Amino acid sequence: MARKSQAKTYAAMTPRTKQTLQRGMRALDDMRHGDSASSAARKRHTTVRSMRNLLGSELSKADSGRYGATRADRLYTVMNVVTTQGTREVAVRGSRQRSKVAKHFAAIRRFLRSGDDDALRRFKGQRVGGFELETDLARIEEGGRLNEFDFPELYAAVR
């Protein structure tokens, strides 16, 4: 039997499972930044058991019995991304891509707040999920005036 792609597997998930997966990915990121599995799960309103079930090989159990996170993952999710084509829901694969989206969004907020475009320059020509990240300062200022970047979460709404 052929193995299902992560996109098809994700599309087949119930909204509740997708939300649990997103919480688990956030907890996994917290673990990469020093939190224990249990405190990361608690902070993200999930359980270590749910994380183990949905994240599988992204968690490893040490001889001491403590869980650790892999350095990076290839997990699939959908995120709100500010692209040259506007704000879009984009299929993103992997923790490095998710991190790039978050850093890009932080750079946009920093520019809108203070006018500092240093962080935005790093994203010129970079792509996520096949879409180029927006770095045009005039378009970002216009989007800021029109409240285009006021989505509550980087992770797209689960349907």
Secondary structure per residue as TSV (DSSP state, phi and psi in degrees):
chain	resnum	aa	ss	phi	psi
A	1	M	-	360.0	136.8
A	2	A	-	-71.9	145.5
A	3	R	-	-79.0	134.3
A	4	K	-	-70.0	143.6
A	5	S	-	-72.9	158.3
A	6	Q	H	-63.4	-33.1
A	7	A	H	-63.9	-43.3
A	8	K	H	-68.0	-40.5
A	9	T	H	-61.8	-44.6
A	10	Y	H	-63.2	-44.1
A	11	A	H	-62.7	-31.4
A	12	A	H	-80.8	-11.0
A	13	M	S	-71.9	150.3
A	14	T	-	-72.8	157.7
A	15	P	H	-55.6	-38.3
A	16	R	H	-63.9	-41.4
A	17	T	H	-66.6	-38.9
A	18	K	H	-62.0	-41.4
A	19	Q	H	-63.7	-42.0
A	20	T	H	-64.0	-40.3
A	21	L	H	-62.2	-44.8
A	22	Q	H	-62.8	-41.7
A	23	R	H	-63.2	-39.4
A	24	G	H	-64.1	-39.2
A	25	M	H	-66.5	-37.9
A	26	R	H	-64.8	-41.5
A	27	A	H	-64.1	-39.8
A	28	L	H	-60.4	-41.6
A	29	D	H	-63.6	-41.5
A	30	D	H	-60.3	-39.2
A	31	M	H	-63.8	-37.1
A	32	R	H	-67.0	-18.9
A	33	H	T	-104.0	18.4
A	34	G	T	110.3	-11.7
A	35	D	-	-74.3	151.0
A	36	S	-	-74.4	164.2
A	37	A	H	-60.3	-43.8
A	38	S	H	-68.5	-41.2
A	39	S	H	-71.1	-35.7
A	40	A	H	-65.3	-42.8
A	41	A	H	-62.9	-44.1
A	42	R	H	-62.2	-44.4
A	43	K	H	-62.0	-33.6
A	44	R	T	-100.6	11.7
A	45	H	T	58.5	48.0
A	46	T	-	-141.5	-172.0
A	47	T	-	-125.2	158.4
A	48	V	H	-62.9	-36.2
A	49	R	H	-61.4	-45.6
A	50	S	H	-62.3	-41.0
A	51	M	H	-61.2	-45.0
A	52	R	H	-60.2	-42.8
A	53	N	H	-66.3	-41.5
A	54	L	H	-91.9	-29.4
A	55	L	H	-98.7	-14.8
A	56	G	G	47.2	-113.3
A	57	S	G	-72.6	-2.8
A	58	E	G	-77.7	-12.1
A	59	L	E	-113.4	139.7
A	60	S	E	-128.7	145.7
A	61	K	E	-103.2	123.8
A	62	A	-	-79.4	168.1
A	63	D	T	-59.3	-28.5
A	64	S	T	-73.9	-10.6
A	65	G	S	95.6	-6.7
A	66	R	-	-83.2	146.1
A	67	Y	E	-90.1	142.5
A	68	G	E	-125.9	159.1
A	69	A	E	-100.6	146.1
A	70	T	-	-66.3	162.0
A	71	R	S	-66.6	-32.6
A	72	A	-	-152.6	165.0
A	73	D	-	-138.0	172.5
A	74	R	-	-120.2	27.3
A	75	L	-	-68.3	145.4
A	76	Y	E	-99.3	137.2
A	77	T	E	-155.9	175.1
A	78	V	E	-114.8	130.6
A	79	M	E	-129.1	156.1
A	80	N	E	-80.9	121.9
A	81	V	E	-127.8	136.0
A	82	V	E	-88.3	106.9
A	83	T	E	-112.2	174.5
A	84	T	T	-66.5	-15.0
A	85	Q	T	-100.0	13.7
A	86	G	E	102.9	-177.9
A	87	T	E	-77.2	125.3
A	88	R	E	-134.1	156.0
A	89	E	E	-86.2	119.4
A	90	V	E	-122.8	136.7
A	91	A	E	-72.4	122.0
A	92	V	E	-120.6	133.0
A	93	R	E	-117.9	118.1
A	94	G	S	103.9	150.6
A	95	S	H	-66.6	-32.6
A	96	R	H	-68.0	-38.3
A	97	Q	H	-69.4	-40.7
A	98	R	H	-61.4	-40.9
A	99	S	H	-64.8	-40.2
A	100	K	H	-61.6	-42.5
A	101	V	H	-60.9	-44.9
A	102	A	H	-64.4	-43.0
A	103	K	H	-66.9	-37.4
A	104	H	H	-63.3	-45.3
A	105	F	H	-64.4	-39.2
A	106	A	H	-63.5	-38.4
A	107	A	H	-65.6	-37.8
A	108	I	H	-63.6	-47.4
A	109	R	H	-61.7	-40.8
A	110	R	H	-62.8	-43.6
A	111	F	H	-62.5	-44.6
A	112	L	H	-65.9	-33.5
A	113	R	H	-77.7	-43.1
A	114	S	H	-121.5	-12.3
A	115	G	-	84.2	1.0
A	116	D	-	-80.5	114.2
A	117	D	-	-104.5	9.2
A	118	D	H	-56.6	-48.5
A	119	A	H	-66.1	-34.3
A	120	L	H	-67.2	-33.5
A	121	R	H	-58.9	-30.9
A	122	R	T	-63.5	-20.9
A	123	F	T	-95.6	1.2
A	124	K	T	-58.1	122.8
A	125	G	T	80.9	-1.5
A	126	Q	-	-83.4	149.3
A	127	R	E	-125.0	151.6
A	128	V	E	-137.4	126.1
A	129	G	T	58.9	29.3
A	130	G	T	87.1	1.9
A	131	F	E	-116.0	137.9
A	132	E	E	-78.3	135.8
A	133	L	B	-73.4	139.5
A	134	E	-	-72.5	129.3
A	135	T	-	-132.4	-0.5
A	136	D	-	-70.5	115.4
A	137	L	H	-63.6	-38.6
A	138	A	H	-65.3	-41.8
A	139	R	H	-68.1	-35.8
A	140	I	H	-67.8	-42.4
A	141	E	H	-60.4	-43.2
A	142	E	H	-62.9	-44.4
A	143	G	H	-61.3	-37.1
A	144	G	H	-65.2	-40.8
A	145	R	H	-65.8	-34.0
A	146	L	T	-88.8	4.6
A	147	N	T	58.9	34.4
A	148	E	T	-70.4	-19.3
A	149	F	T	-105.3	22.2
A	150	D	-	-94.7	28.3
A	151	F	-	-73.3	143.0
A	152	P	S	-71.9	-21.9
A	153	E	-	-139.7	148.7
A	154	L	S	-72.4	-35.3
A	155	Y	B	-73.6	132.8
A	156	A	-	-64.7	153.0
A	157	A	-	-59.6	137.5
A	158	V	-	-84.0	132.1
A	159	R	-	-123.9	360.0
